[in-house]
Structure formats: structure tokens, C-alpha cells
Amino acid sequence: MHIALVHRDLHAATRGGIATIYRALAPRLHQAGHQVTLLTQDSPEVLHLPGIDTVVLARTEDMSAHRAAVAAALDLVQPDVVESSTWEAETLHYLHTPPHGWPRS
């Protein structure tokens, strides 16, 4: 299964919160045999983990633009499952668009 974890602040240096949870969850999902993709915004310390793809989006404080970028990236990545905290509603645009290639063969 291909799982995307979406959060705008997935940094190598963590301060706690959902980023810490995703940082711990991603390797465990990968070890369980899943393909994992992280989607995050650019930062000086973007999180890169062995065996896990990281999609880095342009940094912006315009949340509407960020949500659109997340939706476009998810359409390209085509995960089976999208996990995102509700903190900034980062997947809102993605969820409001028609089904994303379903059903898949």
C-alpha cells in the first residue's frame, strides 16, 4: 500500500507535535512493507529518511496556495492512503476534487 503523510513542517530537527509522530511513523510503515511518501514544505532541514520518498513543496504562508500545491503533488504521487493532521487543513483542496483515479486496477 502506498501511504502519503502530509505536513508542512517535516524537518530533520523536530520540536514535537504531529511532525514527531510522522517522523516515527514513516519508518515503521516502511518496515511493514508499505511505500511511504512524505509531503512537506521546503526548509533548511527537510526530513529525508532511508527508503522513504520526500516531496518538497515551495515554502509559502499562503495556505490556499499550499493546499493547491499539496493537491497537485498528491495527484502526481497517487497514494492509496493520505494521512494529514487537520492543523492547517492541508489536504482540503485534494479532498474537494473528484476521485483521484479510482478505481485503480
PyMOL commands that set and color helices and strands:
alter all, ss='L'
color gray80, all
select helices_A, chain A and resi 18-31+63-77+92-95
alter helices_A, ss='H'
color red, helices_A
select strands_A, chain A and resi 2-6+35-41+53-57+81-84
alter strands_A, ss='S'
color yellow, strands_A
deselect
rebuild
show_as cartoon
